[in-house]
Amino acid sequence: MAIDPTAQVHPSAVVEEGAVIGPDCRIGPFAVIGPEVTLARGVVVKSHAVLTGWTEIGDETVIFPFASVGEIPQDLKYKGERSRLVIGKRCRIREGATLNTGTEGGGGVTRVGDDCLLMTGAHVGHDAQVGDRVILVNQVAVAGHCQIGDDVIIGGLSGVHQWVRIGKGAIIGAVTMVTNDVMPYGLVQAPRGELDGLNLVGLKRKGVERAEITALRAAYQMLAQGEGTFLDRARRLSDETESRHVREITDFILGATDRSFLTPK
């Protein structure tokens, strides 16, 4: 056990032998820190949170009460193999959220990027890869092997099917089941998840130039109404576009996937 002298650990907390507690960390009452947990600088673990498994927490992340971080996967194929959970810097893991380690078959690592907000009861399944600045609203469930791009927002009570990819900057409405890949900057809503346009509000908030938004609008229409299959349209768009944002969409569509796509109406 290595506890930095600047760290504050409540007398009722349990810090097991082998854990590494970095500078300026604060461990609240009745929190449990397992033997393979590493906390970087300034991590706050509030009362009754449980951190276990081979888990690494980045600088200034805050874990709220009753969160369960680093438990074994909810996967019947898991046979006790050694796997990890890595959480980035400045994340907020709110009350009752659950994050599991990876599996051998899925690459062995579940990863959450920097500056993410996981609200009450959110779940990140085994081997999921979550980008930076992602927001999972209350009770969102991200299944195993999912890939969630940077700046994605997933509305409350929504679920993401295993192996699904959600591209950068997409937004998922509340109470939505996402069973197929979502292209970058897409807007998805309705109970069974329909692609219903672009996340224009998010693009404007990020300061994306008007010319780029215009190019994205035109690209969306081409993907919706052009000749050939959806993939044919994406290939043709990739050859023709000079827009960086449109290129992100076509690269995503033409990339490897185990799912089909939500396509424009």
C-alpha positions, 0 to 999 in steps of 0.5 A: 500500500502506498498512500501519499502523505498529502492524501486524506483518508477517513479512518473508516475507509478501507484501503487494501494493501497494494493500492496506490493513493496519489497526492492530494487525494481524499477518501471519504468514510466507508469507502473501499479501495481494492489492492490493485487500484491506482488513484492519480493526483487529486482524486476524490472518492466520496463515502461508500463508493467501492473501487476494486479490480485492476483500476486506474483513475486519472487526475481530479476525477470524483467518484460519488457515493455508492458508485461501483467502479472496477467490478468484474464483467457481467459476462458469463464468458468471463472466467476470471482473466486479468483485465483492466478499467482505465478512467481519465482525468476530471471525470464525474462518476455520480451516485450508483454508477457502475463500470466494469473491467474488460474481458480477454475476448474484448481486448481486456480493457474498459476505457473512459476518457477525460472530462466525462460525466456519468450521471446517477445509475449509469452503466459502462459495460466490459470492454467499452471504449468511451471518448472524451467529454461524453455525458451519460445521463441518468440510468443510461446503459452502455453494453459491452464492446461499445465504442462511444466517440468524443462529445457524445451525449446519451439521454436518460434511460437510454440503452446502447446494444453491445458492439454498437459504435456511436460517432463523435458529436452525436446525441441520443434522445432520452428513452431510446434503444440504440441497436445500430451504429450512429454516424458522427454528429447524428441526432437519434430519437424515438423508442427504437432509435431512428436517425432524425437529422444532425446534432446542429445545436451541438455543432453550433455550441462547439463553434463549428463554422457555418460553411462546415455545417452547410457541408454537413447538411448537404452530406446528410441529404446525399446519404439519405437520397443519393443513388446506390446503397448507403455504403455506395453513397458514403464512398462517393461522398468520401471521394468528393468532399473537402470538409473535415467534418464530412470526412469524419462521417465517411471514415466512420461509415466505411470503417470496420463494424459488427453492426449495421447503420442507422440511416437517414430517413 
